[in-house]
Amino acid sequence: MPPVKPMLAKAIKGLPDRSDVIFEPKWDGFRCIVFRDGDEVELGSRNERPLTRYFPEILEPLRQHLPKRCVVDGELIIVQNNELDFNALQLRLHPAKSRVDKLAGEIPCSFVAFDILALDEQDLRMQPFSERRQLLEAALDSTSAPVHLTPTTTDRDIAQRWFEVFEGAGLDGLIAKPTDDPYVENKRTQLKVKHIRSADAVVAGYRIHKDGKGVGSLLLGLHDEHGGLHHVGVAASFTAKRRTELLDELEPLLDGALEAHPWADWANAYSHDGSTQMPGAPHRWNAQRDSRWVPLRIERVVEVKYGSTLGGRFREVTKVLRWRPDKEPLECNFDQLQEPEPVGVDTVLTAGG
């Protein structure tokens, strides 16, 4: 019975050189555990909150393709123009039913299965993953879109090729699952390999940490070809000591910062079309979060580590590598971001043969 906390993965550098793992693509969507008992279908999320009301269009396909009584772990994704669209997926979390129903028709989701936790009366969580995978393949032997079975391989060379190529479809790495492991809720016993890169960005402001002491995050910007500075994400994860040090280091950049700041008009609003969240805007999924920020003069450059980009922004919170006093802010542009060669999602889904 729901809720069930999904099994997690810990990050490692490079593919593990071991023979007891099964490699899978790392999908960029909403983690989802499907509970089916006859006609009753419930969609559970990573944080144990139900997703069922937000994705009504996937319920009937799940009834058609999943066993009548089962619990299946997987990912909800949206594919547009044969590539993953995480922005479209985020739009689906809307409080109004009329809006949910409209988006369900306009940007329907798909479900990619990658583990099975229960089948009929049997709890499978203590069985090794290799056996669970065989049962999942048998259960979804005749499945078709929008319900998919994720491809797998035990060949490290093939996995390395997947890691390099599948990013072009919007995926962000690989998962390596030990063949003998049981399904352990909320534990990072699986392994994940993600793309890691670095870029130089302008530090245009900061937010105070939630405890009120020191800098919680740095607001990052990159210039376009016309010299306009765009908000592209944040850098965070500082120690308590470093948060206090940053306040002192950035204090000289406070004087007169807002007067000529390129983001002055964004301090308390969304962008003109509502599609991009600006530094001071209320967070659309968490209205209680304090998004106030402190502007800085556009003079400092920092090198940050990032994994991937989405819509011209860093997909996740970045991590500071070092200050770059040798670089001018105008040198920080979008040209330095590495973009993978495009590849269709259908190529990923059919990779397992």
N, C-alpha and C positions, 0 to 999 in steps of 0.2 A: 504494500500500500504506500502511496506517496505521503510525505516527501522522502526522496532518497538523494543524498548528497553525491554528486559525481566524483569519480576517481580523477585525480589530477596528475600533472607531470611537472618535473623539475627541469630547469634549463641546463643544458650542457653545451660545451664548445665542440663543434664538429660531430660527425656521425660516430656512434660508438662502434669500436672494432671488436665485435663479439658476435657469436653465431646463434645466440639464444634469444634474439629479438625479432619481432615482426614490424616492418616499417609501414607507416600510413601517411598520406598527406595530412597536413594540419589545416583544417578548414577555418575560414574566417567568418564566423556567423554567431548565432546564439546557441550555446550548449543546451541540449534539450533531452530529457529522459521521458520517453513515451510509455504510459501505462494503459494497456488495453484489456478490458474485460467484456467481451462481446461487443455490443454497440457503444459501450461507454469508453471514451478515450480522454485521457488527461495528459497535458503537456507540462512537465515540471522543468524549472530553470535551474541554473547553477546555484542561485541564492535561495532555492526552495520556494520561490514564488511562482504561482501558476501562470503559464503563458497561453492557456487554452483560448481565452476570449479574444486574444490579439491575432490569432491565426486560424480562423474558422475554416478556411478553404482547404487546409491540409488534413482535416479530421476524416473526411470520407475516403480519400486515397489511403490513409493509414488503415482504415477498416478493411479496405480491399486487399492490401498487400501484406499486412502483418498477421501473424497467427492470432487466433481468436482470444487467447489468453497469454499475455507476454508483457515483459518490461524490456524496452530497448533503449540503449544509449546512443545519442547521435548529435547532429547539428542541424539547426534550421538555417537555411541560406536563401538569398535571393540572387538570381542570375539575370543580368540585363546585358544584352549584346554579347552573350557568351562569356561574360566575366562576372565575378562576384561583385555585388554592390552592397557594402555594409551600410552606407548612408541610407539607402532605401529601406534596409532592414530596421534601422533605428526609427524611421518614420512610422513604422507599424505599431509602435508602443504608444497608442493614442487613447485618451480616456473616453472619447465619445464613440458609442457603438456605430453611429451613422458613418463616421470617418473610418472606423475599422473596416466596416463592410465595403466601403468605397475603395479603400486601398487594397483589400483582399482581391478585388477584381482587377485593379490596375497593375499592381506589383505583387503577384502571388508568390508564395514561398515554396521551397522544396525541402525535403528532409533527407539527410545522408546518415545512414546507420553505420555504426562501427563497433557495437558490442551488444550482447544480450545478457540480461541479468536474471530473467525468469522466463520459463516456458511451461505452460499448462500449470501443473501443481508443483513443479520443481524449481527451487531456488538455486540458481547457477553461480552465485557469487563466489563460492569457495572452489569452483572448478578452475583449472588453469586456463589462461587466455587462449591457448591453442585449441582447446576443446570448445570453448565458448565461440570462437571464430568459426569453427566447423558447423556448429549448430546454427549460427547466424546465417551462414552461406546457404545452408539447407532451407532455413525458414524463408529466405528472400530469393530463392532460386529463380522465380519467375517475376520478380518485381520490375516495375517500369516507372518512368517519370510520372509524377514528381517525387517518388520515393526511390532512393538509390542505396546501393551497398558500396561503401568506400573501398577503393582498391588497396591491396597490400602486396608486399614483396618481402622475401627473406634475403634477397640478393643485394649486398651492400653497394655494388656498382650501379645497379638500377636505381636504388634509393638515392644515391648521390646525383644521378641524372635528374630524378624527380625534383630534388631539392633545388637544382639550378634552373629547371625549366618551368615548373608549376607556379613559381612566383608571378609569371606573366599572366596567369589567370586570376590573380588576386589572393592566392594562398600565401601563408607566411612561414612555411617551414615544414618539418616532418615530426611525427611522433614515433618513438621507438618503444614497443611494448614487449617486455620480457615474456616469453612463451609460457613459463610455468607460474606466473603470478596470478593470484586470485583477484577478485574485484574488491578493493578496499576503499570504502567511502571516504572522501575528503582527505586522502593521503597522496603525497607526491611520490609515488613509486614508479610511475612511467617516466620516460625521458622525452624532452622536446629540444629540437635544434631549430633555431630561428636565424634569420638573416640579420647581421649586425653591421652597421656602417657608421660613418661619422661625417659631420658637416659643421661648418662655421656659421654661426648665427648671431644676429644683433640682440643684445639684451636691452629691451625697451621698457621694462618695468618689473615689478615683483608683487607677489601677494604675501601677506603676513601668515605665518603658520597658524593652524587652527588652535594651538594652545596660547596664541597671542605673543609668543616669544620668538623673535627672529624671522628670517625669510623662509617661507614655506615653499615657494616656487618662483622661478624666473620666467618671465614672459619673453618668448623668442620671436624674432621677425626675420624675413628674407625680402630682398628687393626684387621687383620685376624689372623688365627691360626698360621701363620708363622711369625707374627710380622710386616707384611707390613701395612703401614698406608694408608687407602683409604679415598678419599674425599667423604663425604656423605651428604653435604648440608651446609646451612648457618643459622646463627642466626641474626635477625635484629629487626627493630621496636624500636629503642632507641630514647629517648627524645634528644633534642638539647644539654641539659646540660650533659646528660649521654654520648653522643658521644664524647664530649671534655674530660670528665673524663677518658674514656677508652683509649684515646691516651696516657695520662700520666701513666695509670696503666700498659699498655703494652710496654712502652718504654724500660724498662730493658731487654726485650726479643728480642730486635732488633739486638744487637751486635753479629755478626757471625752467624746469623740465616740461611742464604742461603747456607753457606759452607757445612753443613752436612744435609741439609733439604731433606727429602724423596721426595718432590715434585719439586725439583729444575729444573728437565728437563721438567716440565709441564708448566713453567711460561708463555710461549707464543704459546702453541700448544695443539691440541687435543691428546687424548690417541692414542696408536699405531693402534687400529682398528677403530677409529673414532666413537665409540659407546657411549663413556662417556665424558661429558664435564668436563674438568679439570679447576682448579681455574683461570688460566690466559688465557684460550682459548677464541676466539671470540664467541659471542653468535650466534647460528645458525639462530635464528629468528629475531635478532636485532643486525645487524652489527655495529650500531652506539653506542651501550652500551659500556662504559668503563669498561673492565673486569680486569684491572691491579690490582695486589694485593701485599701486603707487607708481606713477610714471617716472622714468629716468631720461636724462638727456641721451641722445642717440650717439654714444661714444665708445661703448664697450662691446667687444666681440668675444664669444666663447665657443669652444669646440665641444660638441655634444655627440653622444653615441645614440643611434636610433636603429630601429629594425626595418620599418617600411613607411611608406607615405600613403595617404588617402585623400584625394581631392585637393592636393597641394598643401596638405598639413602632415605633420608627423602623426602616425597612426596611434602611437602610445606615448606615455610620458618618457622624455629623454633623460639621459644622465650626463652630467658635466664631466668632461675629460680634463680640460685645462682652459685658462684664459689665453686669448690670442692678442697680446698688445702689439704684435707686429702686423696686424691686419686692420684695414680701414673698414668701417661699417658698410660703405657702398660696395665693397668687394663681396659681401655676403648676398648671394643671389641664388635663384632656383637652378641655375645651370649645374651646380655641384651635386644636386640630388641624383642618385642613380636610379634609373627606371629600367625594369626588366623588359625583355622582348615579349610582346603580347602572345598569349596562347589561350585557346578556348577552354572553357570549363568542361566541355564534352571530351576533350583530350584527357583530362584528369580522370573523369568518371569511367572512361573505357580503358584506362591504363592497365587494369588488372586482368584484362582478357575476358 
